[in-house]
Amino acid sequence: MKPRFKDILLLLLLACGAFSLATFLQPRATSWSKRADADSTLKVLLGDGRRLFADAFFEKADVYFHSGYYPSIFDRRPPPKDTRHLTAEEGSPADDAHDKAMNFLGPPKDWVERFGRHFRITQHTHLAGGNEREILPWLRLSAELDPQRVDTYTVAAYWLRNQGKADEAERFLREGLRANPGSYEILFELGCLYSENYHDIDRARNVWELALRKWQEQQSTQKEPDLFSLSNISIHLASLEESSGHLDRAIIYLEYAKKASPHPEALQKQIDELKEKQKATPDQRKN
């Protein structure tokens, strides 16, 4: 049976359509392939909206850190924006400020709410005893979706090295530096790792000095500079230099910290003590 002219024409049209579609899709397929090589599948699927998911995953880590005690959209206060409490020492100013912020329930409004609180978590607690590892998968997801969120790397690295996984923490911090070149926050945490976990004072000094330079480049001209980070970097450098016997340098860094501190009088007292120590040991001036 011979093919009809109409059938031949239809086949030609289908062939032309397939060729046109292939021509249209090929460069896009190549682009998608390249993006898939560079980014995770989730990034490709979610597009720019991935940062919203990254924020949600970071918040989920915060919820786990508080064992579920966390303000919802129905509570009197919104979720805390400051994430320093996730790595703050107990009793520190950042921890105390966070404790006050997390007192979001207040007294019950009536007997119904009072009764209902027997069936939900109503106490502000933090994970401890190694259970902090529960927040790490959420932080990894957050970093995958938004590599520019710096505190994801610093918080995760802090808890990784406190879990005895210093090498993994270093890899994660360096991944963060590749995504955020010159981040003084990540450099500060990397210096803490070298100092506290590897006990490599020289590398810690070099990284913290770089963190201070990056802070000055990025924050010194800002209307509301990140004084908390300046204080942290300067105090750690001052402590390192004092322990190394370099009192002149320690005083310089304490002067930086004093400008950033809400309680400069305590730092001034420390500066005065170092100056007295210098007088007792004049050979320290040569270092």
C-alpha positions in Angstrom: 0.0 0.0 0.0 1.6 3.3 -1.1 1.7 6.1 1.4 -0.6 9.0 0.6 0.7 12.5 -0.1 -1.1 13.7 3.0 0.7 11.2 5.2 4.1 12.1 3.8 3.4 15.8 4.4 2.4 15.1 8.0 5.6 13.2 8.6 7.7 16.0 7.2 5.9 18.5 9.4 6.5 16.3 12.5 10.2 16.0 11.5 10.5 19.8 11.2 8.7 20.3 14.5 11.0 17.8 16.2 14.1 19.5 14.7 12.8 23.0 15.8 12.1 21.8 19.3 15.5 20.2 19.6 17.1 23.4 18.4 15.1 25.4 21.0 15.8 23.0 23.9 19.5 22.1 23.3 21.1 25.3 24.7 18.7 25.3 27.6 19.5 21.7 28.4 23.2 22.5 28.3 22.6 25.4 30.7 20.6 23.2 33.0 23.3 20.6 32.9 26.0 23.2 33.8 23.8 24.5 36.6 23.3 21.0 37.9 27.0 20.5 38.0 27.5 23.7 40.0 24.4 23.7 42.1 22.3 21.1 43.8 19.0 19.8 42.3 17.1 21.7 44.9 18.6 25.0 43.8 17.7 24.3 40.2 14.1 23.4 41.1 13.5 26.2 43.6 15.2 29.0 41.8 15.5 32.3 43.6 12.9 31.2 46.1 15.5 28.8 47.7 16.5 31.5 50.1 13.1 31.4 51.7 13.5 27.6 52.2 17.1 28.2 53.5 15.7 30.6 56.1 13.0 28.0 57.0 15.6 25.3 57.5 17.8 27.5 59.6 14.8 28.4 61.8 14.1 24.6 62.0 17.6 24.2 63.5 16.8 26.9 66.0 13.5 25.2 66.9 15.4 21.9 67.5 18.0 23.7 69.5 15.2 24.9 71.9 13.6 21.5 72.0 10.5 22.9 70.3 10.1 25.9 72.5 9.9 28.6 69.9 7.5 31.4 69.0 5.0 30.7 66.3 3.1 33.2 64.1 0.3 33.1 66.7 2.5 34.0 69.7 3.1 37.5 71.0 6.6 37.9 69.7 8.1 37.0 66.3 11.0 34.5 66.1 14.3 36.0 67.2 16.4 37.4 64.3 19.7 37.5 66.2 21.4 34.0 65.9 24.3 34.6 68.2 22.6 32.7 71.0 23.2 29.5 69.0 26.9 29.7 69.9 26.8 31.9 73.0 28.2 30.7 76.3 25.7 30.3 79.1 25.4 33.5 81.1 27.0 35.7 78.4 25.3 39.0 77.4 24.1 37.4 74.1 22.7 34.5 76.0 21.0 36.7 78.6 19.5 38.9 75.9 18.2 35.8 74.1 16.6 34.4 77.3 14.6 37.6 77.7 13.6 37.5 74.0 12.4 33.9 74.4 10.0 34.8 77.2 7.3 35.2 74.6 4.5 33.3 76.2 3.9 35.6 79.2 1.3 34.8 81.8 -1.8 32.8 80.6 -4.7 35.1 79.6 -7.3 32.8 81.0 -7.9 29.3 82.5 -8.3 27.8 79.0 -4.7 28.9 78.0 -3.4 27.9 81.4 -4.9 24.4 81.0 -3.6 24.1 77.4 0.0 24.8 78.5 0.0 21.4 80.2 0.1 19.8 76.7 2.9 21.9 75.1 6.5 22.8 75.8 6.6 25.9 77.9 10.2 26.0 79.2 13.1 27.7 77.5 15.9 25.1 77.3 18.9 24.4 75.0 20.1 21.1 73.6 23.1 19.7 75.5 25.1 16.6 76.1 25.9 16.0 72.4 22.2 16.4 71.3 23.3 19.6 69.5 24.1 17.3 66.5 20.3 17.3 65.8 20.5 20.8 64.3 23.4 20.0 61.9 21.4 18.4 59.1 19.1 21.4 59.0 22.1 23.8 58.8 23.6 21.7 56.0 20.3 22.0 54.0 20.2 25.8 54.7 23.8 26.2 53.4 23.0 24.1 50.3 20.1 26.4 49.4 21.7 29.7 50.4 25.5 29.6 50.4 25.6 33.4 51.1 24.0 33.0 54.5 27.2 33.3 56.6 25.8 32.4 60.0 24.9 28.9 58.7 28.6 28.1 58.4 29.7 29.6 61.7 27.0 28.0 63.8 27.4 24.6 62.1 31.2 24.7 62.5 31.0 25.7 66.1 28.9 22.7 67.0 30.9 20.4 64.7 34.1 21.2 66.5 32.4 20.9 69.9 31.4 17.4 68.8 35.0 16.6 68.2 34.8 16.9 64.4 37.3 19.7 63.8 38.4 18.5 60.4 34.7 18.5 59.2 34.2 21.9 60.7 37.3 23.2 58.8 36.0 21.8 55.5 32.7 23.4 56.0 34.2 26.8 56.9 36.4 26.7 53.8 33.3 25.9 51.8 31.7 29.0 53.3 34.8 31.1 52.4 34.6 30.0 48.8 31.0 31.1 48.7 31.7 34.3 50.8 35.3 35.4 50.1 36.6 37.7 52.8 33.8 37.0 55.4 35.2 38.2 58.7 32.7 36.1 60.6 33.8 32.9 58.9 37.5 33.9 59.3 36.9 34.5 63.0 35.4 31.1 63.5 38.2 29.5 61.5 40.7 31.2 63.8 38.9 29.8 66.9 39.2 26.3 65.3 43.0 26.8 64.9 43.4 28.1 68.4 41.1 25.9 70.4 41.0 22.6 68.5 44.4 22.5 66.6 46.3 24.7 69.2 48.1 26.3 66.2 48.6 29.8 67.5 50.4 31.2 64.5 47.7 30.2 62.1 45.0 31.5 64.5 46.8 34.8 64.7 47.1 35.1 60.9 43.4 34.3 60.3 42.2 36.6 63.1 44.4 39.5 61.8 42.9 38.9 58.3 39.4 38.9 59.9 40.1 42.2 61.5 41.3 43.7 58.2 38.2 42.4 56.4 36.0 43.9 59.2 37.7 47.3 58.7 37.2 47.2 55.0 33.6 46.2 55.1 32.2 47.7 58.4 34.3 50.8 59.4 32.3 53.1 57.2 28.8 51.7 58.0 26.3 53.7 59.9 25.7 50.7 62.2 28.8 48.6 62.1 28.9 45.1 63.5 30.6 46.0 66.8 29.9 42.6 68.3 32.2 40.9 65.8 34.9 43.6 66.2 34.9 43.1 69.9 35.1 39.3 69.5 38.0 39.5 67.0 39.9 42.1 69.0 39.6 40.4 72.4 40.7 37.0 71.0 43.8 38.7 69.4 44.5 40.6 72.6 44.4 37.4 74.6 46.6 35.6 72.1 49.2 38.4 72.1 49.2 38.7 75.9 49.8 34.9 76.3 52.6 35.2 73.8 54.2 38.0 75.8 53.5 40.7 73.1 52.0 43.3 75.5 52.2 46.2 73.1 50.1 44.4 70.6 47.7 43.2 73.2 47.0 46.8 74.3 46.4 47.9 70.7 43.8 45.2 70.2 42.1 45.9 73.6 41.8 49.6 72.5 39.9 48.3 69.4 37.7 46.2 71.6 37.1 49.1 74.0 35.6 51.1 71.2 33.2 48.3 70.4 32.2 47.3 73.9 29.1 48.4 75.8 31.3 48.2 79.0 34.6 49.9 78.0 35.6 50.5 81.7 36.3 46.8 82.2 38.6 46.8 79.2 40.3 50.0 80.2 41.1 48.4 83.5 42.7 45.5 81.7 44.7 47.9 79.5 45.9 49.7 82.6 47.0 46.4 84.1 49.0 45.5 81.0 50.7 48.9 81.0 51.7 48.3 84.6 53.0 44.9 83.6 55.0 46.5 80.8 56.8 48.8 83.3 57.8 45.8 85.4 59.2 44.0 82.4 60.6 46.7 80.0 62.2 44.0 77.8 58.7 43.2 76.5 58.6 46.4 74.6 61.2 45.0 72.1 58.7 42.2 71.0 
